[in-house]
Amino acid sequence: MQRRRFKRILSFPDRSEEEAKRLKEQARTMPAGKEREMLLKQARHLETAARLKEWLNSPGLQSPK
């Protein structure tokens, strides 16, 4: 049995930012409470992950040759 593979259209940082936006919109409609805070926390984590990925791929962090 072969695995089904598909090519991602968006990069990881782009997908992370899109998901973070979606979570923030969802949290905005919810009343204040634990669930809302969890959604906002997850959105912050996704935004941080996207920034870290860009930072790690920056030319300033290339290994010495």
C-alpha positions in Angstrom: 0.0 0.0 0.0 1.4 3.4 -1.0 1.1 6.6 0.9 -0.8 9.4 -0.7 1.5 12.4 -1.1 0.6 15.9 -2.0 2.6 19.0 -2.5 1.9 21.9 -0.1 0.9 25.1 -1.8 1.8 27.4 1.1 5.1 27.3 3.0 5.2 26.4 6.7 5.4 30.1 7.9 2.5 31.0 5.6 0.4 28.1 6.9 1.3 29.0 10.5 0.3 32.6 10.0 -3.0 31.7 8.3 -3.9 29.3 11.2 -3.0 31.9 13.8 -5.3 34.4 12.1 -8.1 31.8 12.0 -7.6 31.1 15.7 -7.6 34.8 16.6 -10.9 35.3 14.7 -12.4 32.3 16.5 -11.2 33.6 19.9 -12.7 37.0 19.2 -16.2 35.5 19.0 -15.8 33.6 22.2 -16.5 35.0 25.7 -13.6 35.5 28.0 -12.4 32.4 29.6 -10.0 29.5 29.6 -10.9 28.2 26.1 -10.4 31.7 24.6 -7.1 32.1 26.3 -6.0 28.7 25.0 -6.8 29.7 21.4 -4.9 32.9 21.8 -1.9 31.1 23.3 -1.9 28.6 20.4 -2.1 31.5 17.9 1.0 33.1 19.6 2.9 29.8 19.4 2.1 29.5 15.7 3.3 33.1 15.0 6.5 32.5 16.9 7.1 29.2 15.0 6.7 31.1 11.7 9.2 33.8 12.8 11.7 31.2 14.0 11.6 29.4 10.8 12.3 32.6 8.8 15.0 33.5 11.3 16.7 30.1 11.0 16.7 30.4 7.2 18.1 33.9 7.2 21.5 34.4 5.5 23.0 35.8 8.7 22.9 32.3 10.3 24.7 30.4 7.6 27.4 28.0 8.8 31.0 29.1 8.2 32.5 27.7 5.0 
